[in-house]
Amino acid sequence: MGLSIQPLDQTYNLKNFNCGNSDLNSWLQNTARQHQKKDLSRTFVMVRDSLPTIIIGYYSLAIRALVSKEALPQALQKGLPLNVPAMMVARLAVACQEQKQGYGELLLLDAMAQAKVASRIIGGRFLFVDAKTTELAVFYARYGFVALPDNPLSLCMLIAGIP
């Protein structure tokens, strides 16, 4: 059973997506396409090749406002200017019936790869994510994200460290 991760467009059925979090559902259904039209973010959806309009999960990438180096973990501050350009995984969700099957990992790895490609074109030193829960912060930490000193649910990683 083949899977693909594609940019969001008009062919995908968003109305039936349910990840168990009403904010993430609503954002995909009501905001994702608007943000793309306004160039505020880019959303990517995971689908099965056999059911290409049904969304398994999604993520959204966006530019993050310049980050003050003082907000970063001490180990990441060396040699940086006062403000640093960054990107962020703004949203990431997997449909309820598809959870606990590794799709979140695949979506995150794809988001990281996309961020690395984008950084080669426009620059950007860090990739951020704001975890909704401590459990999700632990998930992101497994992939190299490090919590910010003043907010353990806000994490970052060096884009140069993405394989």
C-alpha positions in Angstrom: 0.0 0.0 0.0 1.7 3.1 -1.2 1.7 6.5 0.5 2.5 9.9 -0.7 2.9 13.4 0.8 1.7 16.1 -1.5 1.1 19.9 -1.4 -2.5 20.7 -0.3 -4.7 21.6 -3.3 -8.4 21.6 -4.1 -8.6 17.9 -4.8 -8.5 16.8 -1.2 -11.5 16.3 1.0 -10.9 18.2 4.2 -14.3 18.1 5.8 -14.0 14.5 7.1 -10.5 14.9 8.6 -10.6 14.3 12.4 -7.4 14.0 14.5 -9.2 14.3 17.8 -8.1 17.9 18.3 -10.8 20.4 17.2 -8.3 23.2 16.7 -6.1 21.2 14.3 -9.2 19.9 12.5 -10.7 23.4 12.1 -7.4 24.8 11.0 -7.0 22.3 8.2 -10.7 22.6 7.1 -11.1 26.4 7.4 -7.7 28.0 7.3 -5.0 26.0 5.5 -6.1 26.9 2.0 -6.6 30.6 2.9 -3.1 30.7 4.4 -1.6 29.2 1.2 -3.4 31.7 -1.0 -1.9 34.5 1.2 1.5 32.9 1.2 1.5 32.6 5.0 2.2 28.9 5.1 2.4 25.7 3.0 0.5 22.6 4.0 1.3 19.1 2.9 -1.0 16.1 3.1 -0.4 12.4 3.4 -2.6 10.1 1.4 -2.8 6.5 0.2 -2.2 6.0 -3.5 -5.4 3.8 -3.5 -7.5 6.6 -1.8 -5.8 9.8 -3.0 -8.5 12.2 -1.8 -8.7 10.9 1.8 -6.2 12.6 4.2 -4.2 10.4 6.6 -2.4 13.3 8.1 -0.9 16.7 7.4 1.7 19.2 8.4 2.1 22.9 7.7 5.4 24.9 7.4 5.8 28.6 7.9 8.4 31.2 8.5 8.8 32.1 12.2 9.4 35.7 13.2 13.1 36.4 13.9 14.1 34.6 17.0 16.2 36.4 19.7 19.3 34.3 20.4 18.7 34.8 24.1 15.5 32.7 23.8 17.6 29.7 22.5 19.2 27.0 24.5 22.7 28.2 25.6 24.5 25.6 23.5 22.9 27.0 20.3 23.7 30.7 20.9 27.4 30.7 20.0 28.3 33.0 17.2 24.8 34.1 16.3 23.6 37.7 15.7 20.9 39.1 18.1 18.1 37.9 15.9 18.1 34.7 13.9 15.9 33.6 11.0 13.9 30.4 11.5 11.1 28.2 10.1 8.5 26.2 12.0 6.4 23.2 11.7 3.2 25.2 12.4 0.8 22.2 12.5 1.1 18.4 12.4 -1.8 16.0 12.8 -2.8 12.4 12.0 -6.4 11.2 11.6 -7.7 9.3 14.7 -8.1 6.0 12.8 -4.5 6.3 11.5 -2.7 7.2 14.7 0.0 4.9 16.4 1.1 3.6 13.0 4.2 5.7 12.4 2.5 8.3 10.2 3.4 11.2 12.5 7.0 10.3 12.2 6.8 10.1 8.4 5.1 13.5 8.3 7.7 15.1 10.7 10.6 13.7 8.7 9.2 15.0 5.5 8.6 18.4 7.1 12.2 18.4 8.3 13.5 17.5 4.8 11.3 20.3 3.3 12.7 22.8 5.8 16.3 21.8 4.9 15.6 22.3 1.2 14.0 25.7 1.9 16.9 26.8 4.0 19.3 26.2 1.1 17.3 28.6 -0.9 16.3 31.4 1.5 18.5 30.7 4.6 17.2 29.9 8.1 19.2 28.4 10.9 16.5 26.7 13.0 13.4 24.7 12.7 10.9 25.2 15.6 7.8 23.4 16.7 5.3 24.2 19.5 4.2 21.0 21.1 0.6 20.9 22.4 1.5 18.6 25.3 4.5 17.3 27.2 4.0 13.9 25.5 4.3 15.6 22.1 7.4 17.5 23.3 9.0 14.1 24.1 8.1 12.9 20.6 9.8 15.9 19.0 12.8 15.5 21.2 13.4 12.0 19.8 14.1 13.6 16.4 16.6 16.1 17.7 14.4 19.0 18.8 15.6 20.8 22.0 13.3 22.6 24.4 13.7 26.4 24.9 14.8 27.3 28.4 11.7 29.5 29.1 9.1 27.2 27.5 9.5 23.4 27.5 6.7 23.0 24.9 8.5 25.2 22.4 11.4 23.3 20.8 14.0 23.9 18.1 16.7 22.2 16.1 19.5 23.3 13.9 18.5 22.8 10.3 22.1 21.9 9.4 21.7 18.9 11.7 18.8 17.4 9.6 20.0 14.4 7.7 
